[in-house]
Amino acid sequence: MWCLFNRCPNLKTRYLLSRRATKKTIEADKLKVEGTFERVSYPQPSVQVLNLTSHEGFETRLSTKKNIKDALKDKDTSIIGICGMPGVGKTTMAKEIVNELKDEKVFEEVASADVSSDLDINKIQDELAEMLGLKIEEKTKDGRAGRLHERIKGNNGKSILVVLDDVWGEIDLETIGIPSPSGQEGLKIMFTTRNEGTCHNMGAQTFKIEVLSEEEGWKLFKDMAKISNNETGELVNIAKKIARECRGLPIALVVVGKALKSNKSTHKWRDALRHLQRSSATNLEGMDNVVYQSIRLSYNYLVSNEERELLLLCSLFAEDESIPIEILVRYARGLELFEKTETLYETRDRAYSIVDNLKSCNLLQLGKKEDEVKLHDVIRDFCLQMASKDKRGYLVRHAGLIGWPEHEADDSYSAISITFDKLDQLQSGLKYPNVKLLRVICRQREECNISEEFFKDMKELRVLELKRMYIQIPLSIELLTGLRTLSLIECEIHSQISMIGSLTKLEILSFYHSSFNDYFPIELVNSNLRSLDLRLKLPCPLRRGVLLGMKKLEELYLGKNISREGEDQRYIIEELRSLTSLHTFQISTQIPILMQILKTLCVEKLEKFQIVGTTTSLPSHEDEDEDEDEDEDAYEDEDENFTRNLRLQCGNEASMLLQPEFHMLMKRTYYLHIEEANVLKNLVGELDGDGFINLKTLSLSSGDFEYLIDATNSIPNDTFSKLESLELEYLPKLIEISNGNPSRGVIKPQLFCNLMTIEILWCYTIRSLFPKSIAKCLVNLQRLDIRHCRMLAEVVSADARENEVTNICERLEFPKLRNVDLSSLTRFKSFTSQSNSGFDRQTLFNQVWYSTFILFASNSPYLL
């Protein structure tokens, strides 16, 4: 049949257009309902920072904190500067003030950013924009600043606090995009700085953070060193002298106390005291000698050189940068930092163990994500100096560079980490005969000409990372015969990459979000390779035999390279069987292909996985433009670091999830997202009869689920016992969380016992959420968000046979519940059932949390 001007319709294209149209319709529906802007979204959870000490109970701090808060509430004060010496607790003070003002609802919006000595304007703008819910797409400096300025200026009179941490000198706020607060109603600016002069230069009302008193210092040190009342008088006397030597500086008191707490030997403590008393002044600019010597003491007391080496590696990153621990694993493996770690798996365990110890010593702090860490800027300065003193200097530059930095003594560097604002070329003639790690990053991806002889005088290189470049790999890379880790991240490679195959000692090879032409070369087959990352920007076909030669491979990230049903990928799937050491696996592919892969892989051996299964094929080079939206969908949950993630977009293939291969995978999954499961009615019962005992996050959307749990029979022990987050969205047939009338003892105390957040959106038929027997188990619930569920009448319903159900708790309480949002619930009448006389009016929320409890309700006319 001929149609469309003698052209047959492309069925796939029409399907994709239909699917996108459906999504657009749903989004338009959401915007229409929410377009009244009556609700205020939850603020993004603040990033945890190193809390050197809480100021609670310290009289020298409480008055200062009160004065700063009063100034921020004063309409005549617009800029506040908090100054003090390094390690005195400026950031901690600012953080506590922000949290308290949030609880008191003084400001409607708060945005903060780390400034640091590098003064990276783009980074500051991005951090502020993220907290304001703004996406800056402009590329020019004026365009980016103007966009942020417009967002803050157009705040319609709402109060907003902008916090800038670690300001090193006077900065032009307009350059960043922050309007002058003197002409902006409701806008306040607070910043921290080491330099009191900076406060005066910026016209700020200045508050200086002084050191702790001797009594307060002793109290903090005693707490950090775990000194009990049972310690000997001799040890206590030494401890008081050590605390006195720390001169009231919180960072010194904390790191020294943590360093000594594990060994209460008087000999060791006397030696530490002498070290602090006899130390000579440091010449490290801006760092007090007491701070330097306290960090040095903690550094010296680390139990192994491995811990010291890993800590020093963290100083290669920019100030305040959140460092993925997985990157440290790759560096440590390439540099062979750890003894007696034969496999990459063992290297990772050692690295995570060391990181935990460094965090316990307060030498590292939590990063932005769970698997990331950060260095306090003072400790970073110390680490860079230590690297220089040990005659293995680090060349570290991360701001304002458009060419290779000038320096002396090229042969002294063992590691180089440089970020360029703009980079045209990496020239020849650079001699670094002792450098073992080279890390070169461009802020924006652009053409970079790497000289053919660039690597000629870097033959000791063990770790090479290039990020965000258009490059041609030079032939001199073949001279790096000792290279063990090679990461080409977000690069467009315009040359052949087959020469990488000559690097026979290579163990870690990553092309994360990069692209290159043609097939993945068979020449790259390496029997020593342990980690291969092919999460490319676009799929790249794999040749037969590529995986067969990688007998030691432990980690395989396939991206979308086995993505199309009907293509001859059977040989690659079969080759997966030969990877007997595989413990980490990632792939995005169609569910039928995924089924074949799961039959080949030994799922029980996988410690980490990220698996995406879809109904439609993922894009190739030819479909780049046509499938651009689908490409974004496929990667929207991708994270460079993951644990056990499973995301399934089922459609007509939902019945495949009932197969044993998926059953085994789901038993081991931590994060599960299922979309468009049109033939499944419940989870516990149909998909996992054991109750998803390992699941931490569950997200269901756009499916035919009626219940989560089939409670007509006994519920397995530990069902959802580790679940922390539950998200249900666009489930038009959902009736309740659990069906059936629970029989005697059917509800176990473990059910949902760790659940902290519940989000139910656009579920039109649900009438109640939980029966009382299940609600009693929600002792850790912190946030409840239910919106646009037009049939919902109550959250907690009465048990049909309440007198027969085992009484788990004496009363219905939610002791940790702090945020409740009940919006657009047109039939909602009460939190608990009104029909059962067993429900008395009672305290649902622990009074401890009452001062910070937030209840939001709109468009719910029957809610009292």
N, C-alpha and C positions, 0 to 999 in steps of 0.2 A: 504494500500500500504506500502510495506517495502522498506526502503532506508537507506543510510548512515550506512551500516553494520548492518542491522536489527534494527535500531533505528529511531523512528519518529523525525523529526526536531522540535525543540522548536520554535514556531512562534514568541513568544515574544522576545526570545533571538535574533532571526534573525532580528527582527524589530529594536531592540536596537542597534545591530551592524551596521545595515544600516544607522540608524540615526547618530550614532557616525562617521561613514565613511563620511557622507555628511558634517558634521561639520568640520572634519579634512580636507576635500577637500577645503572647503571655507577658512579655516585658511591658508592652503598651498598657495591658490591663493593670499591671502592678503600678505603673506610673500614674495611671488615671486615678486609681484608688488612693495612692499615697501622695498625689499631687497637691493636696490641701496643706501639706507641710505642718500637720498638727503634731506629729510625733518628733521627738528628738532622738537621733540614733545613739546607740551606746558609744561612749568614747572608746577608742582603741586602747587595749590594755597597755599600761606603761611598761617599758623595758626595765627589767631588774638591773640595778647597778650595785657595785660593791658598797655595802653599808659598813664602812669602817667602824662606826659605832652609832647607835641611836643616841640622839641628844636628850632623850627622855631621862629626867632625873639629874641632869647636869645643870646646875644653877647658872654657870657662866654662859651657857648656851640658851637656856629658856628665855631669858630676858631679851637676848639678841633676836631670837626667833620671833618673839612677840612684837618687837619693834619693827621688824621687816614686814610682818603680816599687816600691822597697822598702817604702814606706809603704802602697801599695795592696795589697801582699802580706801586710802585717802584720795579723794578726787583731784587734789592739787599736786599729787606726786605721779610722775609718769615713767621715770627710769630709776631703777634700783640697782646698785652695784654691790656685790658681796666680794670682799677681797680678803686675802690672807696668804700666809706662806704655804708652799706645797706640803700636802699631807695633813693640813690642819682641819679638814672636813668641810670645805666649801660646797662641794657637790652634794654631800650628804645633807647638809643644811638646806640647800635649794630643793632637793628632792622631797624632803620631809615637808617643807612649806607648801610645795605644789600639791602633794597628796592631801594635806589638811585643808587647803583652800578648795580642792575638788569636793571633799566631803561636805564642806560648809557651803558649797555651791556659790562661791564668791564670783567665779568666772564661768561663763558658759562654754568657752573653748580654751584649751591650753595646747600650745605647740612648742616643742623644744628641739634643740639641735646642739651637737658638739661642734665647737669651733676649732680649737687646737692651734698649735703654732703653724701648721701647714696652710691654714685659711683657704680651704677648698670651697669656693662659693657655690659651685654646683651641688656639692654634697650637702651643704647647709640648707640650700633651697629645697632639695629633695626630701630631707628629713622633716622640715617644717611643712612642706606640702602634704606629705604622707599623713601627718597628724591632723591636718585640716581637711582631709578627704579630697585633696586636689591632685590632679595629674597634669604635670607640666610637660607639654609636648614641644614647646618652642626650643630652638637650638641656639639662638643668639643670646648674648649676655643681657642685652636690654629687653629682649622678648621674654626671657625667663623671669627677670626681675619684675617686669611689668605685669606678668601673669600673677605672680605671688602678691604683688602690691594691690592689684585689683581685688583679689580674694579677701585680703585683710581689710582693705578700705571699704569694700562693699559688705561689711558685716552687719549692716542695718542697725547700728547702735548697740549690738550685743557686746558684752564684755569679753575680752580676749587677752590672754597672758602669753607673751612670747618669752621663752627662756633660752638663753645662750650660755652654754657651759664652757669654761676654760678659754676665755678670751685673753689673748696675749698682748694686744695693743688696741689703740683706737681703730674702730672700723666704721665704715660708711654704711649705715643701715639701709639707705636707699639703694645702694649697689646690690644688696641682697634681695631687696624687694619689700623691706619693712618700712611702712610709712612712719613719719615722725609722730610720736605719740602725743606731742603737744597739740597737734591739729587733728587728732583722731579720738573721738569720744569712745570711751570704754576700752581703749588699748593701753596696756601696761607692758613694760619690758624689764626683765630681770636678768642679770648676767653675773657670772663668777669670773674672777681674775686673780692672778698672783700680784698684780701691780696696782697699788692704790692710785697712782697717777692716771691709769686708764679710766678709773671711775670719774675723776675730776675732768679729764679731757672729753668724756662723753656726756658730761652734764648730769651725772647720776647722783642721787642721794646715796651716800656711801655708808656701808656697814662692814666693820672689820671683825673677822672671826679670830679671836685670841686663842692661845693654847689653853688646855685644861688646867685647872688648879692641881696642886700636888695630891690632894685628897681624891679628886675625880680621876686623875691619872692612875693612882693606885687601884681604885675600884675597877677601872677598865682593864688594867693589866691583870689583876687578880682573876677577873672573869675570863679573859682570853687564855691565860695559862692554866686555868682550872685548879686554882689553889684553894683547897678546902680548909676547914677549921682544924683538920686532923694533922696538918703538916707540922714538921718540927719547927721550933722557934728559930733555929739557925737558917733553915731554908727561907722562912718568911722574911727574916732580916735581909738576906741577900736579895730576895725578890723586891723588897721595897727600894733597895738601892738601885736595882736595875730599872725599876719603874721611874725613879727619880732621874736617871740618866737619859731617859726618853724625853724629858723636858716638856711633858704635857702634849706631845704631838700624837694624835690618834693613830696615824699610819704606823709610827714607830712602836707604839704600845701594842698595836694589834699584831704586826708581823713578828716582833720579838716574842710576845706572849705565845703566839701559835707555834713558833719554832721551838720553844722550850717545854711546851705542855706535855710532850710524850715521854720526857725523861726528867724525873725529879731528883737526879743526882746532884748533891751539893757541889761536887767537883766540877761538873759541867756548868752549873749556874755561876760559880765563882769565876770560871774561865770566861764565860759570856760577859760578866760584869767588867773584868779586866779589859776585854776587847773593846767595850764601849768607852771605858775611861781613858784608855791609852791611844785611841784612834786619832790619826792626824786629819787635819781638815782636807776635805775633798775640793778639787778644782772644778767640779761639775757645775756649770753655770745654772743658777736658779735653784739649786738643791741645798738645803741646810745639811750641815755635817752630821747632825744627829739622825736625820732621815736616811742619809746615805749609809751610815754605819749600821743602822738597824736593819735595813734591807740587806746589807752585806752579810750581817750575822745570820739572818734567815737563809740567805743564799748558800752560805758556807755549811749550814746545818742540814741542807738537803742530803738525803741518804746516798745519792748516787750521782755520778757524772751524767747519766742519762737524763735525770731530771733537770740538771743545769742546762744541758744542751737543748732540750726541748723548750725550756723557758726562754733561752736566748733566741731560738728560732722565731718565737712570737714577736720579737722586736723588729723583725723584718717587715711587718705589716704597718700600715699607716696608723697614726694616732687615732684612738677611739674606734678603730676598725674591728668589726666582729669577725673572728677568725674561725672558719670551719675546722673542726677537729680532724675531719677526713683529709684536709689539705696537709695538716701536720703529719698524719699517718703516711701520706705519699712522700713527703719530704724526708721523714725519718727512715723510711724504707730505702729511698734512693741514696741517702747519706750513710746508710748502715750504722745508725746511731745505737741500735739495741743489740746486745749480745744474745746469742742462743735463741733467736727468733727465726726459725727456718721458713715458716710460711707467712704470707701477708696477714692471715687471720691472727697469728700470734703477735705480729707487729701491732696490729690494731688493738688487741687486748692490752698490750704493754703501754701503748700511747694513752689509751683511755684511763688506765690505772694511774699513770703518772699525772695526767691532767687532774684527776680527782684529788691526788695528793697536793698538787700545786694550788688547787682551789681551797683545800682545807687549810693550807698555810697562808691564805690570802695573798698569794703571789699572782694568781689568776682570778678573774671574776667571770660571772655568767655573761654570755653574749646575748645577741638579739634572739637567737633561736636556741632550742634545747641542746643541739650538738655544736654549739659555738662558744668561744671564750673571748675575753678581752683582757688587755693589759692596762692597768692604771697608768696614766701618763708618767708619773714619777718613777714607777717601777720600769717602764719602758726606757726612760732615760738612763736608768742604772744599767739595764741589760746592754744597751748599746755601748756604754763605757766599758763594761766588763768584756765585751767582745773585742774591743780595741786593746785593752790591757793584756789580753791573752795572746796578742800577736796574731790574731786571725780576724782582723777588722771586718766590719760590715759596712758596705757602701749602701746607704739607705736614703733615698730622696723621693718625696711623694707630692710635691707641689711646685707649680710654676715652671716646669721644664719643657723646652721645645727642642733641646739638643742634649747630647751626652754631657753630663756634668764634668767640670774641671776639678781635678784632684791630684794629689801627689802619691807616690809610692804605689803604683798599680799592682805590684807583685805582693802587696801585703794583704789584699782582700781575699777572704775565703767565701764570702757570700755577697751578692749584689741584688738589691730589690729597688726598682725604679718605676715610678709612674710618670708618664709624659702627658702634658696637656695636648701636645701636637708632636708628631714624630714623622719625619720624612725618610730617614734612613738610619740604619745601624752600620756605621762605617768600619772599614778595616783599620788595622794598626793599633787596636786596643789590646794591650798585653796583660792578661790576668792568668799567669801560669799556675796559681794556687787556688783559683776560684773553683768551688765545688757546687755552688748553687747560684743560678742566674734566673731572675724573675723580672720580666719586662712587660709593662702594662700600658696601654693607651686608653685614655678616658673615652675617646670616641673612635669608632672603627674607621680607619682610613689607610690609604696605600702607604706601605713602608718598604723601602728598598733595603734588603739585607745584603751586604757585600758578600761576594763569593768566598772571601777569606775571613769573614767575621769570626768564625770559631777556631781559626788557625792557632791562636795562642791561648786556648782555653782547654787544653787536652785533659785536665783533671776534673772537668765538669761531670757531676753525677746527677744533678737535677736541673732541668730546663723547663721553664714555663713562659710561654708567650701568650698574651691575651689581647684580644680586640684589635686585630691587624689584617690587612690585605697583604699577603706575603708570597714570595717564592722561596722555597727552602733551598739554601745554598748547598753546594756539594761539600763544603768544608764540614758539614755536620757529620760526615762519615769519619772524621778524625776523632770524634768523641766516643772512642771505643769503650770507655768506662761508664757511659751514661746508663742510668738505671731507671730514671723517671723522666718522661717526656709528656708535657701537657700543652696542647695547642687549643686554647679555649676561645670561642667566639671569633675564630679566624676564618678568612676566606683564602684558601690555598690555591694559587694559580699555577702550580708546578706539579711535576710528578712527585709522589711521596715514597716511591719504591726504595729509594736509597736508605730510608729508615730501617729497612730490613737488614742492613749491614751491622746494625747496632745489636750485636748478639747478647749483650748483658742486660738489655732492656727488660725490665720487669713490669713497669706500669706505663701504659700508653693511652692517652686520652685525647679525643677529638670533640670534647663536649661543646655542642652548639656551633661547631665549625662546619665547613663544607669544602668538598674537593670534587673534581670531575671524574667521571668514569667509575669503574668498579673499585672495590677495596682490593688492593694489589695482593696477589698470592705471595709476592716476595716478602710481605710483612709477617709471614708465618714465623713464629719464634718459639722455640721449645722452652725458653726461660720465662716467657710472658706469664704474669700472674693476674694482671688486671687490664682489660680492654674495654674502653668506653667509646661506643659508636652512637651515642645520642646526638646524631648530626642534625644540622638545620633542615636538611632534606634527605630522604632515604637514599641509600647507596647499595646497589645489589652486591651480594657476597658470592664469591666464586666457590665452586666445589673444592673441598679439601682445605679451606682456610682454617676451620676449627679443628680438624684432625691433627694438625701439627702442634696444637697448644695443650699439651698434656698436663701442664702444671697450672692451667688457668683456674683461678679461684673466683674471679669477679668478671661478669660479662654483662655489659649494658648494650643491648641490641637496638634500642630506639625503635624506629619504624621500618627497619630494614628487612623484616619478614612480614609483609603487611597485606598482600593481595591474594585472595582466594583464587585458585585457578592458575596462578603462576607456579612455575616448577621450583618450589622451595623445599621439596621433600628431602632432598639430599642434605640441606643445611639442618633441617629439623632432626634428621637421623644422626648427624654429626654431634649434636648436643649430647647424645648418649655417651660419647667418649670422654666428656668432661667430668670425670669422676671426682675431681677436687672442688667442684663448683659449690660455693656457699652463698654467693650474692648474684642476683639475676634481675634484669629489668627488660621489659619489652612492651610495645604498644602494637596491637595487631587485632585482626578480626577474631571473634569468639570461636568459629570453627577451626581456624588455624591454631588458636590458643589451646583448644582441646587436644589437638595432635601433639603440641609441645608438652603439655602436662602429662601425656602418656609416656613421653620419652624421658623427661627430667625426673630425677629423684627428689620430689618435693620435700620429703622428710629431712633432707640434708640442708635445705635452704635456711640460712639464718637471717638473711635480709632479702627482700624482694619488693619490686614495684611493678605491678602488672596491670596494664590497661587493656580491656577487651571491648571491641566495638562491633556494631552491626555493619558498618560501611567501611570500605577500604580506605586506607590512609594515603596521602598524596605522594606521587612520584614527581620527578622533575617536570614531566609533561603536563601534570595537573596542577602545577604550582599556583597559577592564578585562579583556576576554577575552584580549588578546594582550600582557599586561603582561610576561610572561616572554620572549616573542619579541622585544619591543621592547628589552629589556635585552641579549639575544643580539646583536641587530643592531648595537648600539652598543658592545659590550664592547671592541672594539679601536679605537674612534674616538679620535683625538687632534686637538686644535685645530691642531697643527703636524704636518706629515707630509712625506714626500718622494715616493716612488713605491710605494704599498702596494696590494696586490690580495688580497682575501679572498673565497673562493668556497665556498659551501655547495651542493654539486652535486646530490646525490640522483639522480633519474632523468634529469636534464638534463646529466649529465657528458659525454655525447657532443658537446654543443655546444662544449666546450672545444677540440675538434679543428678548429674552423673558423678560417680565416685571421685573422679579426678578433682572436680571443683570442691567436693565435700572435704577432701584432705587439705586443699589449699585454704579453705575458709576456716578450718580448725586452727590454723597457724597464723591467721591474719590479725593485725592490730587495728588497721584503719580500713574500713570497708565502705565503699560507695556503690550503690546499685541504682541504675536509672532505667526507666522504661521496661520494667519486668512485668509484662502484661499477662502472664499466666500463673503467677505465684500469688498465693493468698496470705501466707505468713512465713516467718523466718524460722523460728524454733519449732520444728516439726517437719518442715519441708526441706530446708537447706542444711540445717545442722541440728541433729537430734541431741547433741551433747550440750547445746546451749551457748555456743560462741564464748567459751570460757576465757579466751585470750583477747577478745575484742576490746579496744579502748575507745574507738570512735565509730559510730554507725550513722550513715547518711543514706536516706532513701528518697527518691524523687520520681515523679511522673510514672507511677506504676499502679497495679491493681491490688496492692496489699490491703487486706481488711484488718489484720491484726499483726502484731509482732510475735506473739507467743500463743501457741495452741495449748490452752490450759484445761482442755477437756480431759486430758490424762495428766499423770504426774509430771511436774516440771523437773528436768535434770538438776542435780546439785550444781551450784556455782553458775547457774545461768546468768549471763550478763554481769557476773560478779566483778569484772574489771572495767566495765564500761564507764567512761567518764563523760562522753558527749553524745547526745542523741539529736539528730536533725531529720525531720520529716517534712517534705515539701511537695506540694502538688500531688497529693494522693487522694483522688476524688472518691475512692471507695473505703477509705480508712474509717473504721467504726470505733475502735478502742485499742489500747496497747495489748490487752490480753482478752481472749474470748472465753466463753464458758463460765460456769459458776464454780469458783475454786472450792475443792473439797477439803476435808480436814487435813491440815498439815501440808497442803500442796504448795503454799507460798513459803519459800525459804528466806531466812533473814539476809542471805547473801545477795538475793535478787536486787539488782540496781544499787547495791550498797555503796558503790563508789561514784555513782552518777552525779556530776556537778552542774552540767548545763543541759537544758532541754529547749529545743526550738521547734515549734510546730507552725508551719505557714501554709496557708491556702489549702487546707484539708477541709472540704466543704461539708462532709457528712459525719464527722466525728462529733459525738454528743458529750462524752466525758473522756478524761485522759486515763485515770487509774482508778481501780477499786481501792477501798480503804486498806485492804490487806496488803496491797503492793505499795501504796503511798507511805505506809509505816516504815518501809525499808529505805526511804530516800533521805537518810540522815546526813548526807554530804551535799545535798542539792544547794547550789549557790545562785543559779540564774534560771529563771523560767520565762520563756518568751513565746507567747501564743498570739498569733495575729491572723486575721482574715479567715477564721473558721466559723462560718455563719450559723451552723447548727449547734455549736458548743454551748451547753447550758451550765456545766460545772467542771471543775478540774478533778475533784475526788468524788467518786460515787460510792454509795453504800454497797457492801457485799450482800448478795442475794440471800446468803445463809450465814450471816455474820456470827451467829452464836455457835456455828460449827467449825469456824476457822480458828486455827491455833493463834492465840493472842501473842503477837510478837512484841509489842510495846504497850505500855500502860496507856499512852495517849498519842494523838496524832500531832507530831511536832516536826518542824523543819528548822533545826537550830542554826544552820549556816546560810539560809536563804537570804540574799541581799538585794537581788534585782528581780523585779517581776514586771513584765510588760503584757498587758491584756488589752489589745487594740483591735478595733473593727470586729468585735464579737457581738453581733446584733441580737443574739438570744441568750447571752451569758447573764446568769442571775446570781450565782454564788460560787465561792471557792469550793465549798463542800456541799454534799447533798442536803437538801432541806426536808426530804421526805422521811428520813430515818430518825427516830427519837434518840437513837444511840449517839448521834452527833450533838454534843453540847457546844455551846459557845466556849471556845478555849483559846489559849495562846498558841498560835501556829508558828510564831517566830521567836527564837531565843532573844531575850531582852538585851543580851550582850551586844547584839548586832543592830539594835534599834536605831542608834544614832546615824548609821550609815545605810539604812535600808531605803531602797528606792522603789516606789510603785508608780508605774505609768499606765494610764488607761485612757483611751479615746475611742469615740465611735462605738461605745458599748452602752446603749441607753438604759439597760436594766441593771447595770452594775451599781451596787450600793456601797 
